[in-house]
């Protein structure tokens, strides 16, 4: 029997929400569409998850003796959006090769606001604290693999690249009952991180019940952060505040190789063993620059025993 499947299908979901004291949203939901044409299959996905959150009411602050020290009237509001798009392709030609490509792009944007009216219980006048934080992140990823016959076995090549950009800003302002500002600060930070991986896997089956695989992998990872703080000094001026090790970049270069062997000792018992090694080089640049390397062995041994149709033992 030869079956040929061509066509397009999919699912969708839509959400809207209305809540008191918060902006409504109408763009929540997701869409997933898949299709196939001969040896090419594809998938398209869209997601949207709006963020709406709030809290309002009293907050009671007590010391270690459970004595009430301050009463606060809190008003918290969170408004944001989280959305993404993804694409996947699968190619399966008649020669037995298999190729996959997947890509996605996502955003995460949120604004948080907190108003806190504070009433000390020791007779001091009330004060008002206003806090605000925003983040405007985006991240992307693309990966793929290609598998084909080579010699007595099959070779699979795998690649992945990922990047994330996350700028944030947070500000605090405290105003006393007489209108003076006793606290004010703005903290800004941008964090970038990325990862690149290339992996090769070669496996072959010399006879039924016996499998071998040799794998090698190389990776490069990094995380880079930059930060800045502004605050009121003792004279009441708004100035930049030096931060120790505020700007730094951490990198890792990693390589790994392994050999894995599987075989059936009997129709009911099978074992698998793997032996490998990993080398990693870590470095940090900036005011606290340093580096180190390490090598470590890796491996495992596992066994499975199918006692009967209702019981399997794994070790």
C-alpha positions as CSV (number, residue, x, y, z in Angstrom):
1,X,0.0,0.0,0.0
2,X,1.4,3.4,-1.0
3,X,-0.1,6.4,0.6
4,X,0.4,10.0,-0.5
5,X,-0.5,12.8,2.0
6,X,-0.6,16.4,0.8
7,X,-2.5,19.3,2.2
8,X,-2.7,21.9,4.9
9,X,-4.2,21.7,8.4
10,X,-4.0,23.6,11.6
11,X,-5.6,24.9,14.8
12,X,-6.2,28.3,16.3
13,X,-7.2,29.8,19.6
14,X,-8.2,33.4,20.4
15,X,-8.5,35.1,23.8
16,X,-9.6,38.5,25.1
17,X,-9.7,39.7,28.6
18,X,-11.3,42.6,30.4
19,X,-10.3,43.5,34.0
20,X,-11.0,46.5,36.2
21,X,-8.3,49.1,36.4
22,X,-6.2,47.4,33.7
23,X,-6.1,47.9,29.9
24,X,-8.0,45.1,28.1
25,X,-6.4,43.0,25.5
26,X,-7.8,41.4,22.4
27,X,-4.8,39.7,20.9
28,X,-4.3,36.6,23.0
29,X,-4.1,33.2,21.4
30,X,-2.1,31.0,19.1
31,X,-2.1,29.7,15.5
32,X,-0.5,26.5,14.3
33,X,-0.5,25.5,10.6
34,X,1.1,22.4,9.1
35,X,1.4,21.3,5.5
36,X,3.1,18.8,3.3
37,X,3.9,18.7,-0.4
38,X,5.5,15.6,-1.6
39,X,8.8,15.2,0.4
40,X,8.6,18.7,2.1
41,X,6.6,19.3,5.3
42,X,6.4,22.6,7.1
43,X,5.0,24.1,10.3
44,X,4.2,27.7,11.1
45,X,3.3,28.9,14.6
46,X,2.2,32.2,16.1
47,X,1.7,32.8,19.8
48,X,0.6,35.8,21.8
49,X,0.3,35.9,25.6
50,X,-0.5,39.4,26.9
51,X,0.4,40.0,30.5
52,X,-2.1,41.8,32.7
53,X,-1.7,41.7,36.5
54,X,-2.5,43.9,39.4
55,X,-2.8,43.9,43.2
56,X,-4.1,46.5,45.6
57,X,-4.6,46.6,49.3
58,X,-2.9,46.9,52.7
59,X,0.5,45.5,53.7
60,X,1.6,45.1,57.3
61,X,5.3,45.2,58.2
62,X,6.4,43.6,61.5
63,X,9.8,43.2,63.2
64,X,11.4,40.0,64.6
65,X,9.2,40.3,67.7
66,X,6.0,40.5,65.6
67,X,5.6,44.2,66.5
68,X,3.8,46.2,63.8
69,X,6.2,48.8,62.5
70,X,4.6,50.1,59.4
71,X,1.3,49.9,57.4
72,X,1.4,50.3,53.7
73,X,-1.3,50.8,51.1
74,X,0.0,49.1,48.0
75,X,-1.1,49.5,44.3
76,X,0.8,47.3,41.9
77,X,0.2,47.1,38.1
78,X,1.8,44.9,35.5
79,X,1.2,45.3,31.7
80,X,3.2,43.5,29.1
81,X,3.2,41.3,26.0
82,X,4.9,38.0,25.2
83,X,4.7,36.9,21.6
84,X,6.6,34.8,19.1
85,X,6.7,33.2,15.6
86,X,8.2,29.9,14.7
87,X,8.9,28.0,11.4
88,X,9.8,24.4,10.9
89,X,10.8,22.6,7.7
90,X,11.3,18.8,7.2
91,X,12.7,17.3,4.0
92,X,12.6,13.6,3.5
93,X,13.7,12.7,-0.1
94,X,13.3,9.2,-1.5
95,X,17.0,8.4,-1.0
96,X,16.4,8.1,2.8
97,X,18.1,11.4,3.9
98,X,16.4,13.5,6.5
99,X,16.8,17.3,6.9
100,X,15.1,19.6,9.5
101,X,15.3,23.3,10.0
102,X,13.6,25.2,12.8
103,X,13.7,28.9,13.6
104,X,11.9,31.2,16.1
105,X,11.7,34.8,17.2
106,X,10.2,35.9,20.5
107,X,9.6,39.2,22.3
108,X,9.0,39.8,26.0
109,X,8.0,43.4,27.0
110,X,6.7,44.3,30.4
111,X,6.1,47.5,32.5
112,X,5.7,47.2,36.3
113,X,4.5,50.0,38.5
114,X,4.2,50.0,42.3
115,X,2.8,52.9,44.4
116,X,3.3,52.4,48.1
117,X,1.8,54.8,50.7
118,X,3.7,54.1,53.9
119,X,2.6,54.9,57.4
120,X,5.2,54.3,60.1
121,X,3.9,53.3,63.5
122,X,6.5,55.2,65.6
123,X,4.9,58.6,65.0
124,X,6.9,59.7,61.9
125,X,5.0,61.2,59.1
126,X,3.8,59.1,56.1
127,X,5.8,58.9,52.9
128,X,5.1,57.7,49.4
129,X,7.3,55.4,47.4
130,X,7.0,55.0,43.6
131,X,8.8,52.1,41.8
132,X,8.8,51.4,38.1
133,X,10.6,48.7,36.1
134,X,10.5,48.0,32.3
135,X,12.1,45.2,30.2
136,X,12.2,45.1,26.4
137,X,13.6,41.6,25.6
138,X,13.9,39.8,22.3
139,X,15.4,36.5,21.5
140,X,15.9,34.3,18.4
141,X,17.0,30.8,17.7
142,X,17.7,28.7,14.6
143,X,18.7,25.1,14.4
144,X,18.8,22.2,12.0
145,X,20.1,18.7,11.4
146,X,20.9,16.6,8.3
147,X,21.2,12.8,8.4
148,X,22.4,10.6,5.5
149,X,24.1,7.3,4.7
150,X,27.9,7.2,4.9
151,X,29.8,4.0,4.6
152,X,28.4,1.2,6.8
153,X,26.3,3.7,8.9
154,X,24.6,7.1,9.0
155,X,26.0,10.5,9.8
156,X,23.9,13.2,11.5
157,X,25.0,16.8,11.6
158,X,23.3,19.1,14.1
159,X,23.7,22.9,14.4
160,X,22.1,25.5,16.8
161,X,22.4,29.2,17.2
162,X,20.6,31.3,19.9
163,X,20.8,34.9,20.9
164,X,18.9,37.0,23.6
165,X,19.0,40.8,24.1
166,X,17.5,42.0,27.5
167,X,17.6,45.7,28.4
168,X,15.9,46.7,31.7
169,X,15.5,49.9,33.6
170,X,14.3,50.3,37.2
171,X,13.6,53.6,39.1
172,X,12.7,54.4,42.7
173,X,11.5,57.7,44.1
174,X,10.4,58.3,47.8
175,X,8.6,61.5,48.7
176,X,8.2,62.7,52.3
177,X,5.0,64.2,53.6
178,X,6.5,67.7,53.2
179,X,7.1,67.1,49.5
180,X,10.9,66.6,49.6
181,X,12.4,63.7,47.8
182,X,14.5,61.6,50.2
183,X,15.3,58.7,47.8
184,X,15.7,58.6,44.1
185,X,17.6,56.1,41.9
186,X,17.7,54.8,38.3
187,X,19.3,51.5,37.5
188,X,19.9,50.4,33.9
189,X,21.2,47.1,32.7
190,X,21.6,45.4,29.3
191,X,22.3,41.7,29.2
192,X,23.2,39.9,25.9
193,X,23.7,36.1,25.8
194,X,24.2,33.7,23.0
195,X,25.1,30.1,22.2
196,X,26.4,28.3,19.2
197,X,26.6,24.4,18.9
198,X,27.8,22.1,16.2
199,X,27.4,18.3,16.8
200,X,28.2,15.2,14.7
201,X,26.9,11.8,15.4
202,X,27.9,8.7,13.4
203,X,26.2,5.4,14.1
204,X,26.2,1.9,12.6
205,X,24.7,-1.5,13.3
206,X,27.2,-4.3,12.5
207,X,24.6,-6.9,13.2
208,X,21.1,-7.2,14.7
209,X,21.0,-6.2,18.3
210,X,24.4,-4.4,18.3
211,X,24.7,-0.6,17.8
212,X,27.7,1.8,17.9
213,X,27.8,5.6,17.9
214,X,30.6,8.1,17.9
215,X,29.7,11.7,18.7
216,X,31.6,15.0,18.8
217,X,30.4,18.4,19.8
218,X,31.8,21.9,19.9
219,X,30.1,24.9,21.6
220,X,30.6,28.6,22.2
221,X,28.6,30.4,24.8
222,X,28.7,34.0,26.1
223,X,27.0,36.3,28.5
224,X,27.7,40.1,28.5
225,X,26.3,42.6,31.0
226,X,26.5,46.3,31.2
227,X,25.0,48.3,34.1
228,X,24.7,51.9,35.3
229,X,23.3,53.4,38.5
230,X,22.3,57.0,39.2
231,X,21.2,58.1,42.7
232,X,20.9,61.0,45.1
233,X,24.1,61.8,47.1
234,X,24.4,63.2,50.5
235,X,24.1,66.7,49.1
236,X,20.8,65.9,47.4
237,X,22.3,65.9,43.9
238,X,21.4,63.2,41.3
239,X,24.8,61.7,40.3
240,X,26.2,58.5,38.7
241,X,27.2,55.9,41.3
242,X,30.3,53.7,40.5
243,X,29.5,50.0,40.4
244,X,32.1,47.4,41.0
245,X,32.4,44.9,38.1
246,X,29.3,46.4,36.5
247,X,30.5,45.6,32.9
248,X,31.7,42.1,32.2
249,X,31.6,39.4,29.6
250,X,31.9,35.7,30.3
251,X,32.7,33.2,27.5
252,X,32.9,29.4,27.4
253,X,34.5,27.3,24.7
254,X,33.6,23.6,25.0
255,X,34.5,20.4,23.2
256,X,33.2,16.9,23.8
257,X,33.7,13.4,22.3
258,X,32.0,10.1,23.2
259,X,31.6,6.5,22.1
260,X,28.4,4.7,22.9
261,X,27.7,0.9,22.5
262,X,24.4,-0.9,22.8
263,X,23.7,-4.6,22.5
264,X,21.1,-7.2,23.5
265,X,22.5,-9.9,25.8
266,X,19.3,-11.9,25.3
267,X,15.8,-11.3,24.0
268,X,14.9,-9.9,27.5
269,X,18.1,-8.1,28.5
270,X,19.9,-5.2,26.8
271,X,22.8,-3.0,28.0
272,X,24.2,0.3,26.9
273,X,27.6,1.9,27.8
274,X,29.1,5.3,27.0
275,X,32.6,6.7,27.5
276,X,33.7,10.2,26.7
277,X,35.5,13.4,27.7
278,X,34.8,17.1,27.9
279,X,37.1,20.1,27.7
280,X,36.0,23.5,28.7
281,X,37.7,26.9,28.7
282,X,36.0,29.7,30.7
283,X,37.1,33.3,30.6
284,X,35.8,36.6,32.0
285,X,36.7,40.0,30.7
286,X,36.2,43.4,32.4
287,X,37.4,44.7,35.7
288,X,37.4,41.2,37.2
289,X,39.0,39.4,34.3
290,X,40.1,35.8,34.8
291,X,40.1,32.4,33.0
292,X,40.3,28.7,33.8
293,X,40.1,25.4,32.0
294,X,39.1,21.9,33.0
295,X,38.8,18.4,31.5
296,X,36.5,15.8,32.9
297,X,35.6,12.2,31.9
298,X,32.0,11.4,31.1
299,X,30.2,8.1,30.8
300,X,27.4,5.8,32.0
301,X,26.3,2.2,32.0
302,X,22.6,1.2,31.8
303,X,20.7,-2.1,31.6
304,X,17.1,-3.0,30.9
305,X,15.5,-6.3,31.8
306,X,12.0,-7.1,30.4
307,X,10.8,-9.6,33.0
308,X,7.3,-10.0,31.4
309,X,4.7,-7.9,29.7
310,X,3.8,-6.1,32.9
311,X,7.3,-5.6,34.5
312,X,10.5,-4.0,33.2
313,X,13.6,-3.4,35.4
314,X,16.1,-0.6,34.5
315,X,19.4,0.0,36.3
